[in-house]
Amino acid sequence: PPRSTLFPYTTLFRSVDADAMTGLDVVLDVVATRVENVVVLCSVNMLNQQSCVGIITTASIADIETMLVLMPNFEFPGESFLQSLPEQLSNLDILVRTAIGQDMVREALRWLRDGPRRSQCLPSCRARP
């Protein structure tokens, strides 16, 4: 089957059953094996979503072309955030159950911050007054 573009909007993952992990496992497998492009909406709450962190980590490991859309007030995670990852990201154990470890997440967030090799950053759209 042809590879597709996945837009990791939070609403796409409302059906993921974090307790059963079946849904997230499937999403991450699709990203790793069937997706050519990932668009990351870099919002203030992006890192609170384990599915988004998992997709970013999977995209970095699989060297998937990644485009960033920077939303207002978004800041890339700094080294202090990355060093205290378990305290910063709630339910990190959910990703560990999908074979994504803390070091993998740290490297992926550094990759995101330092600029994925083939990505573009797009400014966010702002509503006119």
ROLODO-558771 format. One record per atom (N, C-alpha, C): x, y, z; residue in one letter. Coordinates in nm, 2 decimals. Atoms other than C-alpha are relative to their C-alpha. Example, Ala and Ser with C-alpha at 12.3 -4.5 7.8 and 13.67 -1.06 7.14 Angstrom:
! residues 2
[site [0.09, -0.12, 0.00], 'A']
[site [1.23, -0.45, 0.78], 'A']
[site [0.09, 0.12, 0.00], 'A']
[site [-0.09, -0.11, 0.00], 'S']
[site [1.37, -0.11, 0.71], 'S']
[site [-0.08, 0.11, 0.08], 'S']
This chain:
! residues 129
[site [0.08, -0.12, 0.00], 'P']
[site [0.00, 0.00, 0.00], 'P']
[site [0.09, 0.13, 0.00], 'P']
[site [-0.08, -0.13, 0.00], 'P']
[site [0.12, 0.36, -0.06], 'P']
[site [0.01, 0.06, 0.13], 'P']
[site [-0.03, -0.07, -0.13], 'R']
[site [0.27, 0.55, 0.22], 'R']
[site [-0.09, 0.13, 0.00], 'R']
[site [0.09, -0.12, -0.01], 'S']
[site [0.06, 0.85, 0.34], 'S']
[site [0.06, 0.10, 0.10], 'S']
[site [-0.04, -0.11, -0.09], 'T']
[site [0.10, 1.17, 0.53], 'T']
[site [-0.09, -0.01, 0.13], 'T']
[site [0.08, 0.00, -0.13], 'L']
[site [0.00, 1.17, 0.90], 'L']
[site [0.01, 0.13, 0.06], 'L']
[site [0.00, -0.12, -0.07], 'F']
[site [-0.10, 1.48, 1.07], 'F']
[site [-0.04, -0.03, 0.15], 'F']
[site [0.02, 0.04, -0.14], 'P']
[site [-0.06, 1.43, 1.45], 'P']
[site [-0.08, 0.10, 0.08], 'P']
[site [0.09, -0.08, -0.08], 'Y']
[site [-0.35, 1.64, 1.56], 'Y']
[site [-0.05, -0.08, 0.12], 'Y']
[site [0.04, 0.06, -0.12], 'T']
[site [-0.45, 1.56, 1.91], 'T']
[site [-0.14, -0.08, -0.02], 'T']
[site [0.13, 0.06, 0.02], 'T']
[site [-0.81, 1.48, 1.79], 'T']
[site [0.01, -0.13, -0.07], 'T']
[site [-0.01, 0.13, 0.07], 'L']
[site [-0.68, 1.19, 1.58], 'L']
[site [0.02, -0.11, 0.10], 'L']
[site [-0.04, 0.10, -0.09], 'F']
[site [-0.57, 1.01, 1.89], 'F']
[site [-0.10, -0.01, 0.12], 'F']
[site [0.10, 0.02, -0.11], 'R']
[site [-0.88, 1.04, 2.11], 'R']
[site [-0.05, -0.14, 0.01], 'R']
[site [0.04, 0.13, 0.00], 'S']
[site [-0.96, 0.69, 2.01], 'S']
[site [0.11, -0.10, 0.05], 'S']
[site [-0.10, 0.09, -0.05], 'V']
[site [-0.63, 0.55, 2.13], 'V']
[site [-0.02, -0.04, 0.15], 'V']
[site [0.02, 0.05, -0.14], 'D']
[site [-0.68, 0.33, 2.44], 'D']
[site [0.13, -0.01, 0.07], 'D']
[site [-0.14, 0.00, -0.06], 'A']
[site [-0.37, 0.42, 2.65], 'A']
[site [0.01, -0.12, 0.09], 'A']
[site [-0.02, 0.11, -0.10], 'D']
[site [-0.45, 0.14, 2.90], 'D']
[site [0.02, -0.13, -0.08], 'D']
[site [-0.02, 0.12, 0.07], 'A']
[site [-0.48, -0.13, 2.64], 'A']
[site [0.12, 0.00, -0.09], 'A']
[site [-0.11, -0.03, 0.08], 'M']
[site [-0.20, 0.02, 2.43], 'M']
[site [-0.01, -0.06, -0.14], 'M']
[site [0.02, 0.05, 0.14], 'T']
[site [-0.34, -0.16, 2.12], 'T']
[site [0.00, 0.11, -0.10], 'T']
[site [0.01, -0.11, 0.10], 'G']
[site [-0.43, 0.17, 1.95], 'G']
[site [0.13, 0.07, -0.02], 'G']
[site [-0.13, -0.08, 0.01], 'L']
[site [-0.10, 0.35, 2.02], 'L']
[site [0.10, -0.09, -0.07], 'L']
[site [-0.09, 0.09, 0.07], 'D']
[site [0.10, 0.04, 1.91], 'D']
[site [-0.03, 0.00, -0.15], 'D']
[site [0.04, 0.00, 0.14], 'V']
[site [-0.09, 0.04, 1.58], 'V']
[site [0.04, 0.14, -0.06], 'V']
[site [-0.04, -0.13, 0.05], 'V']
[site [-0.04, 0.42, 1.53], 'V']
[site [0.15, 0.01, -0.02], 'V']
[site [-0.14, -0.01, 0.02], 'L']
[site [0.33, 0.40, 1.59], 'L']
[site [0.06, -0.10, -0.11], 'L']
[site [-0.04, 0.09, 0.11], 'D']
[site [0.36, 0.10, 1.36], 'D']
[site [-0.03, 0.06, -0.13], 'D']
[site [0.04, -0.07, 0.12], 'V']
[site [0.18, 0.29, 1.09], 'V']
[site [0.10, 0.11, -0.03], 'V']
[site [-0.10, -0.10, 0.03], 'V']
[site [0.42, 0.58, 1.13], 'V']
[site [0.13, -0.06, -0.04], 'V']
[site [-0.14, 0.06, 0.03], 'A']
[site [0.73, 0.36, 1.12], 'A']
[site [0.00, -0.06, -0.14], 'A']
[site [0.00, 0.08, 0.12], 'T']
[site [0.62, 0.16, 0.82], 'T']
[site [-0.07, 0.05, -0.12], 'T']
[site [0.08, -0.04, 0.11], 'R']
[site [0.37, 0.34, 0.61], 'R']
[site [-0.01, 0.15, -0.03], 'R']
[site [0.01, -0.15, 0.01], 'V']
[site [0.42, 0.72, 0.65], 'V']
[site [0.13, 0.06, -0.06], 'V']
[site [-0.12, -0.07, 0.06], 'E']
[site [0.65, 0.94, 0.44], 'E']
[site [0.02, 0.13, 0.06], 'E']
[site [-0.01, -0.13, -0.06], 'N']
[site [0.58, 1.27, 0.61], 'N']
[site [-0.08, 0.01, 0.12], 'N']
[site [0.07, -0.03, -0.12], 'V']
[site [0.48, 1.39, 0.95], 'V']
[site [0.00, 0.15, 0.02], 'V']
[site [0.01, -0.14, -0.03], 'V']
[site [0.35, 1.73, 1.03], 'V']
[site [-0.02, 0.01, 0.15], 'V']
[site [0.01, -0.01, -0.15], 'V']
[site [0.41, 1.82, 1.40], 'V']
[site [-0.05, 0.14, 0.03], 'V']
[site [0.05, -0.13, -0.04], 'L']
[site [0.19, 2.10, 1.54], 'L']
[site [0.06, 0.02, 0.14], 'L']
[site [-0.08, -0.03, -0.12], 'C']
[site [0.43, 2.24, 1.80], 'C']
[site [-0.08, 0.10, 0.08], 'C']
[site [0.08, -0.08, -0.09], 'S']
[site [0.19, 2.37, 2.06], 'S']
[site [0.05, -0.01, 0.14], 'S']
[site [-0.04, 0.00, -0.14], 'V']
[site [0.23, 2.44, 2.43], 'V']
[site [-0.02, -0.13, 0.07], 'V']
[site [0.04, 0.12, -0.07], 'N']
[site [0.06, 2.12, 2.53], 'N']
[site [0.04, -0.13, -0.08], 'N']
[site [-0.03, 0.12, 0.08], 'M']
[site [0.21, 1.89, 2.26], 'M']
[site [0.07, -0.11, 0.08], 'M']
[site [-0.08, 0.10, -0.07], 'L']
[site [0.45, 1.72, 2.50], 'L']
[site [-0.08, -0.07, 0.11], 'L']
[site [0.09, 0.07, -0.09], 'N']
[site [0.16, 1.63, 2.73], 'N']
[site [-0.07, -0.12, -0.06], 'N']
[site [0.06, 0.11, 0.07], 'Q']
[site [0.03, 1.39, 2.47], 'Q']
[site [0.10, -0.11, -0.03], 'Q']
[site [-0.09, 0.11, 0.02], 'Q']
[site [0.21, 1.06, 2.48], 'Q']
[site [0.00, -0.05, -0.15], 'Q']
[site [0.00, 0.04, 0.14], 'S']
[site [0.09, 0.98, 2.13], 'S']
[site [0.08, 0.09, -0.09], 'S']
[site [-0.08, -0.10, 0.07], 'C']
[site [0.25, 1.30, 2.00], 'C']
[site [0.15, -0.03, 0.02], 'C']
[site [-0.14, 0.03, -0.03], 'V']
[site [0.58, 1.22, 2.18], 'V']
[site [0.04, -0.13, -0.07], 'V']
[site [-0.03, 0.13, 0.06], 'G']
[site [0.56, 0.86, 2.05], 'G']
[site [0.02, 0.02, -0.15], 'G']
[site [-0.01, -0.02, 0.14], 'I']
[site [0.51, 0.98, 1.69], 'I']
[site [0.12, 0.08, -0.03], 'I']
[site [-0.12, -0.07, 0.02], 'I']
[site [0.79, 1.23, 1.71], 'I']
[site [0.12, -0.09, 0.01], 'I']
[site [-0.11, 0.10, -0.02], 'T']
[site [1.02, 0.96, 1.85], 'T']
[site [0.01, -0.10, -0.11], 'T']
[site [0.00, 0.10, 0.11], 'T']
[site [0.92, 0.71, 1.59], 'T']
[site [0.04, 0.07, -0.13], 'T']
[site [-0.04, -0.07, 0.12], 'A']
[site [0.96, 0.97, 1.31], 'A']
[site [0.15, 0.03, 0.00], 'A']
[site [-0.14, -0.03, -0.01], 'S']
[site [1.31, 1.06, 1.43], 'S']
[site [0.08, -0.13, -0.03], 'S']
[site [-0.07, 0.13, 0.02], 'I']
[site [1.42, 0.69, 1.45], 'I']
[site [-0.01, -0.05, -0.14], 'I']
[site [0.02, 0.05, 0.14], 'A']
[site [1.27, 0.60, 1.11], 'A']
[site [0.04, 0.10, -0.11], 'A']
[site [-0.05, -0.10, 0.09], 'D']
[site [1.42, 0.92, 0.95], 'D']
[site [-0.11, 0.04, -0.10], 'D']
[site [0.11, -0.04, 0.08], 'I']
[site [1.08, 1.03, 0.83], 'I']
[site [0.00, 0.16, -0.02], 'I']
[site [0.00, -0.14, 0.03], 'E']
[site [1.05, 1.37, 0.66], 'E']
[site [-0.10, 0.07, 0.10], 'E']
[site [0.08, -0.06, -0.11], 'T']
[site [0.91, 1.60, 0.93], 'T']
[site [-0.01, 0.15, -0.02], 'T']
[site [0.02, -0.14, 0.01], 'M']
[site [0.76, 1.95, 0.90], 'M']
[site [-0.06, 0.05, 0.13], 'M']
[site [0.05, -0.06, -0.12], 'L']
[site [0.70, 2.17, 1.20], 'L']
[site [-0.09, 0.12, -0.02], 'L']
[site [0.08, -0.11, 0.00], 'V']
[site [0.42, 2.41, 1.25], 'V']
[site [0.01, 0.06, 0.14], 'V']
[site [-0.03, -0.06, -0.13], 'L']
[site [0.52, 2.65, 1.53], 'L']
[site [-0.12, 0.08, 0.04], 'L']
[site [0.11, -0.08, -0.05], 'M']
[site [0.22, 2.77, 1.73], 'M']
[site [0.05, 0.10, 0.10], 'M']
[site [-0.04, -0.11, -0.09], 'P']
[site [0.22, 3.08, 1.95], 'P']
[site [0.04, -0.06, 0.14], 'P']
[site [-0.04, 0.04, -0.14], 'N']
[site [0.40, 3.04, 2.29], 'N']
[site [0.07, -0.13, 0.01], 'N']
[site [-0.07, 0.13, -0.01], 'F']
[site [0.56, 2.71, 2.19], 'F']
[site [0.15, 0.03, 0.02], 'F']
[site [-0.15, 0.00, -0.02], 'E']
[site [0.92, 2.66, 2.32], 'E']
[site [0.05, -0.14, -0.01], 'E']
[site [-0.06, 0.13, 0.01], 'F']
[site [1.14, 2.37, 2.23], 'F']
[site [0.05, -0.04, 0.14], 'F']
[site [-0.05, 0.04, -0.13], 'P']
[site [1.24, 2.17, 2.54], 'P']
[site [0.15, 0.02, 0.01], 'P']
[site [-0.15, -0.03, -0.03], 'G']
[site [1.58, 2.27, 2.69], 'G']
[site [0.06, -0.13, 0.06], 'G']
[site [-0.07, 0.11, -0.06], 'E']
[site [1.84, 2.04, 2.84], 'E']
[site [-0.05, -0.03, 0.14], 'E']
[site [0.05, 0.03, -0.13], 'S']
[site [1.70, 2.08, 3.19], 'S']
[site [-0.13, -0.08, 0.00], 'S']
[site [0.13, 0.07, 0.02], 'F']
[site [1.36, 1.96, 3.07], 'F']
[site [0.04, -0.15, -0.04], 'F']
[site [-0.04, 0.14, 0.05], 'L']
[site [1.53, 1.66, 2.89], 'L']
[site [0.06, -0.08, 0.11], 'L']
[site [-0.07, 0.08, -0.10], 'Q']
[site [1.74, 1.56, 3.19], 'Q']
[site [-0.10, -0.04, 0.11], 'Q']
[site [0.10, 0.04, -0.10], 'S']
[site [1.43, 1.55, 3.41], 'S']
[site [-0.13, -0.05, -0.07], 'S']
[site [0.11, 0.05, 0.09], 'L']
[site [1.21, 1.38, 3.15], 'L']
[site [-0.11, -0.08, 0.08], 'L']
[site [0.11, 0.07, -0.07], 'P']
[site [1.02, 1.14, 3.39], 'P']
[site [-0.09, 0.10, 0.08], 'P']
[site [0.08, -0.10, -0.07], 'E']
[site [0.91, 1.44, 3.60], 'E']
[site [-0.07, 0.09, -0.09], 'E']
[site [0.06, -0.09, 0.09], 'Q']
[site [0.83, 1.65, 3.30], 'Q']
[site [-0.12, -0.06, -0.08], 'Q']
[site [0.10, 0.06, 0.08], 'L']
[site [0.62, 1.40, 3.10], 'L']
[site [-0.07, -0.10, 0.09], 'L']
[site [0.08, 0.10, -0.08], 'S']
[site [0.34, 1.22, 3.29], 'S']
[site [-0.02, -0.12, -0.09], 'S']
[site [0.03, 0.13, 0.07], 'N']
[site [0.28, 0.86, 3.20], 'N']
[site [0.10, -0.04, -0.11], 'N']
[site [-0.10, 0.04, 0.09], 'L']
[site [0.61, 0.81, 3.03], 'L']
[site [0.01, -0.15, -0.02], 'L']
[site [0.00, 0.14, 0.00], 'D']
[site [0.57, 0.45, 3.12], 'D']
[site [-0.09, -0.06, -0.11], 'D']
[site [0.09, 0.05, 0.11], 'I']
[site [0.30, 0.42, 2.85], 'I']
[site [0.09, -0.02, -0.13], 'I']
[site [-0.09, 0.01, 0.12], 'L']
[site [0.57, 0.48, 2.58], 'L']
[site [0.10, -0.11, 0.02], 'L']
[site [-0.10, 0.11, -0.03], 'V']
[site [0.81, 0.24, 2.76], 'V']
[site [-0.06, -0.13, -0.04], 'V']
[site [0.07, 0.12, 0.03], 'R']
[site [0.54, -0.03, 2.71], 'R']
[site [0.00, -0.02, -0.15], 'R']
[site [-0.01, 0.01, 0.15], 'T']
[site [0.57, 0.04, 2.33], 'T']
[site [0.14, -0.01, -0.05], 'T']
[site [-0.15, 0.01, 0.03], 'A']
[site [0.95, -0.01, 2.34], 'A']
[site [0.07, 0.13, -0.03], 'A']
[site [-0.06, -0.13, 0.01], 'I']
[site [1.02, 0.36, 2.34], 'I']
[site [0.05, 0.04, 0.14], 'I']
[site [-0.06, -0.04, -0.13], 'G']
[site [1.27, 0.44, 2.62], 'G']
[site [0.02, 0.14, 0.02], 'G']
[site [-0.03, -0.14, -0.03], 'Q']
[site [1.36, 0.76, 2.79], 'Q']
[site [0.11, 0.06, -0.09], 'Q']
[site [-0.11, -0.05, 0.08], 'D']
[site [1.69, 0.80, 2.60], 'D']
[site [-0.05, 0.02, -0.14], 'D']
[site [0.05, -0.01, 0.14], 'M']
[site [1.50, 0.75, 2.27], 'M']
[site [-0.08, 0.13, -0.01], 'M']
[site [0.09, -0.12, -0.01], 'V']
[site [1.25, 1.03, 2.37], 'V']
[site [0.10, 0.12, 0.01], 'V']
[site [-0.09, -0.11, -0.01], 'R']
[site [1.54, 1.26, 2.47], 'R']
[site [0.06, 0.03, -0.13], 'R']
[site [-0.07, -0.02, 0.13], 'E']
[site [1.72, 1.21, 2.14], 'E']
[site [-0.10, 0.06, -0.10], 'E']
[site [0.10, -0.04, 0.09], 'A']
[site [1.40, 1.26, 1.95], 'A']
[site [-0.04, 0.15, 0.02], 'A']
[site [0.03, -0.14, -0.03], 'L']
[site [1.32, 1.59, 2.13], 'L']
[site [0.12, 0.09, -0.03], 'L']
[site [-0.11, -0.08, 0.04], 'R']
[site [1.67, 1.71, 2.07], 'R']
[site [0.00, 0.01, -0.15], 'R']
[site [0.01, 0.00, 0.15], 'W']
[site [1.63, 1.61, 1.70], 'W']
[site [-0.11, 0.11, -0.04], 'W']
[site [0.10, -0.09, 0.03], 'L']
[site [1.31, 1.81, 1.69], 'L']
[site [0.04, 0.14, 0.02], 'L']
[site [-0.05, -0.13, -0.03], 'R']
[site [1.47, 2.11, 1.86], 'R']
[site [0.10, 0.05, -0.09], 'R']
[site [-0.11, -0.04, 0.09], 'D']
[site [1.78, 2.11, 1.65], 'D']
[site [-0.02, 0.00, -0.14], 'D']
[site [0.04, 0.00, 0.14], 'G']
[site [1.60, 2.07, 1.33], 'G']
[site [0.01, -0.13, -0.07], 'G']
[site [0.00, 0.12, 0.08], 'P']
[site [1.50, 1.75, 1.16], 'P']
[site [0.07, 0.03, -0.13], 'P']
[site [-0.09, -0.01, 0.12], 'R']
[site [1.73, 1.70, 0.86], 'R']
[site [-0.08, 0.06, -0.12], 'R']
[site [0.07, -0.04, 0.12], 'R']
[site [1.46, 1.75, 0.60], 'R']
[site [-0.13, 0.07, 0.03], 'R']
[site [0.13, -0.06, -0.04], 'S']
[site [1.20, 1.96, 0.78], 'S']
[site [0.00, 0.15, -0.04], 'S']
[site [0.02, -0.14, 0.02], 'Q']
[site [1.06, 2.30, 0.73], 'Q']
[site [-0.08, 0.05, 0.12], 'Q']
[site [0.08, -0.06, -0.11], 'C']
[site [0.92, 2.53, 1.00], 'C']
[site [-0.09, 0.10, -0.06], 'C']
[site [0.10, -0.09, 0.05], 'L']
[site [0.60, 2.71, 0.91], 'L']
[site [-0.05, 0.08, 0.12], 'L']
[site [0.07, -0.08, -0.10], 'P']
[site [0.47, 3.00, 1.11], 'P']
[site [-0.14, -0.04, 0.02], 'P']
[site [0.15, 0.03, -0.02], 'S']
[site [0.13, 2.94, 1.26], 'S']
[site [-0.08, 0.11, -0.06], 'S']
[site [0.10, -0.10, 0.05], 'C']
[site [-0.17, 3.11, 1.13], 'C']
[site [-0.06, 0.07, 0.12], 'C']
[site [0.06, -0.07, -0.11], 'R']
[site [-0.31, 3.38, 1.35], 'R']
[site [-0.13, 0.06, -0.06], 'R']
[site [0.13, -0.06, 0.04], 'A']
[site [-0.67, 3.50, 1.34], 'A']
[site [0.02, 0.15, -0.01], 'A']
[site [0.00, -0.15, 0.01], 'R']
[site [-0.72, 3.85, 1.23], 'R']
[site [-0.10, 0.05, 0.10], 'R']
[site [0.10, -0.06, -0.09], 'P']
[site [-0.89, 4.08, 1.48], 'P']
[site [-0.13, 0.04, -0.06], 'P']
